[in-house]
Amino acid sequence: MNKISKILLVSVLTLSMLNPGNVLAARSNKSSGSSTTNTSYKGATTISSSTNESNKEYSSSTDGESAILVSGGESTLNSIVVGKTGNADGDNADFYGTNAGILAYNGTLNINGGTITTNGTHANAVFAYN
């Protein structure tokens, strides 16, 4: 059984994207063909084990990097502010979220209130991938 990344949005969460695109996206890694993907994930802040954070600000202006990268554990972020600028192109950003404000590709992420603002080419606000 595959572990599926989960994002739970509770309370008030403001999503603002200055360039249109996906606000929330989720994707499963179940392959429909024989091709493989070489995708690398980068985060200005990486969460790799369970944590609980409140009233923090996260940002990234680096092309192809997420402001928050969740790669494991079960975490809760309360009343956060996320800012993402920087551009990306290609399938990695669109299908795997490599330029998102928040990218959860393994584990569970609960977001309780906050603001996520993205302003970049192919910069999703929140993306979950497993």
C-alpha positions in Angstrom: 0.0 0.0 0.0 1.5 3.4 -1.0 1.7 6.0 1.6 -0.1 9.1 0.2 0.9 12.6 1.1 -1.9 14.4 2.7 -2.5 18.1 3.2 -5.3 19.2 5.5 -6.3 22.8 5.2 -8.2 23.9 8.3 -9.4 27.3 9.5 -8.6 30.3 7.3 -5.9 29.9 4.7 -5.5 32.6 2.2 -4.0 31.5 -1.2 -2.8 34.3 -3.5 -1.2 33.6 -6.9 -0.2 36.6 -9.0 0.3 34.2 -12.0 -2.6 31.9 -12.7 -2.1 28.2 -12.3 -2.9 25.5 -9.8 -3.7 26.6 -6.2 -3.9 23.1 -4.8 -2.6 20.0 -6.6 -2.1 16.4 -5.8 -0.5 13.6 -7.7 0.2 9.9 -7.2 3.4 8.3 -8.3 1.7 5.3 -9.7 3.2 4.9 -13.1 0.9 4.5 -16.1 3.8 3.6 -18.4 7.4 2.4 -18.3 9.1 5.9 -18.2 10.9 7.0 -15.2 11.3 10.6 -13.8 14.4 12.0 -12.4 13.0 14.8 -10.2 15.0 16.4 -7.5 13.3 18.4 -4.7 14.8 21.5 -3.0 13.3 23.6 -0.2 14.5 26.7 1.5 13.1 25.0 4.6 12.9 21.2 4.7 10.7 19.3 7.1 11.8 15.7 7.2 10.3 14.5 10.6 7.2 15.3 12.6 7.1 18.9 13.9 4.6 21.5 15.1 5.3 25.2 14.2 3.3 28.4 14.8 3.5 32.0 13.6 6.5 31.5 11.3 7.4 33.0 7.9 8.9 31.0 5.1 10.1 32.2 1.7 12.1 31.3 -1.4 13.1 33.3 -4.4 15.3 30.6 -6.0 14.1 29.2 -9.3 12.9 25.6 -8.9 12.9 25.6 -5.1 9.9 25.4 -2.8 9.7 27.7 0.2 8.7 24.6 2.3 9.6 21.0 1.4 7.9 18.3 3.4 9.8 15.0 3.0 8.6 12.9 6.0 6.8 12.8 9.3 3.4 14.2 10.3 3.6 18.0 10.8 1.3 20.9 11.6 1.9 24.5 10.6 -0.2 27.1 12.3 -0.8 30.7 11.2 2.1 30.7 8.7 3.1 33.1 6.0 4.7 31.7 2.9 6.1 33.7 0.0 7.4 32.2 -3.2 8.9 34.0 -6.2 11.3 32.5 -8.8 10.5 30.8 -12.0 10.5 27.2 -13.4 9.6 25.6 -16.6 8.9 22.1 -17.7 7.1 19.1 -16.3 8.9 19.0 -13.0 7.1 22.2 -11.8 3.8 21.4 -13.4 3.5 17.7 -12.5 5.8 17.4 -9.5 5.5 20.8 -7.8 9.2 21.6 -7.7 8.6 25.4 -7.7 5.6 25.4 -5.3 5.2 27.6 -2.2 4.7 24.3 -0.2 5.6 20.9 -1.6 4.7 17.8 0.4 6.1 14.7 -1.4 6.2 12.3 1.6 4.5 12.5 4.9 1.5 14.4 6.2 1.1 18.2 6.5 -1.7 20.0 8.3 -2.0 23.7 7.7 -4.1 25.7 10.2 -4.5 29.2 9.0 -2.1 31.5 7.2 -1.3 33.0 3.9 0.5 31.6 0.9 1.5 34.0 -1.9 3.3 32.9 -5.1 4.5 35.1 -7.9 6.6 33.1 -10.4 6.2 31.0 -13.5 4.8 27.6 -12.7 4.7 28.4 -9.0 1.8 26.4 -7.4 0.7 27.5 -4.0 0.5 24.0 -2.4 1.4 20.7 -4.1 1.3 17.2 -2.8 3.1 14.4 -4.5 3.7 10.8 -3.7 
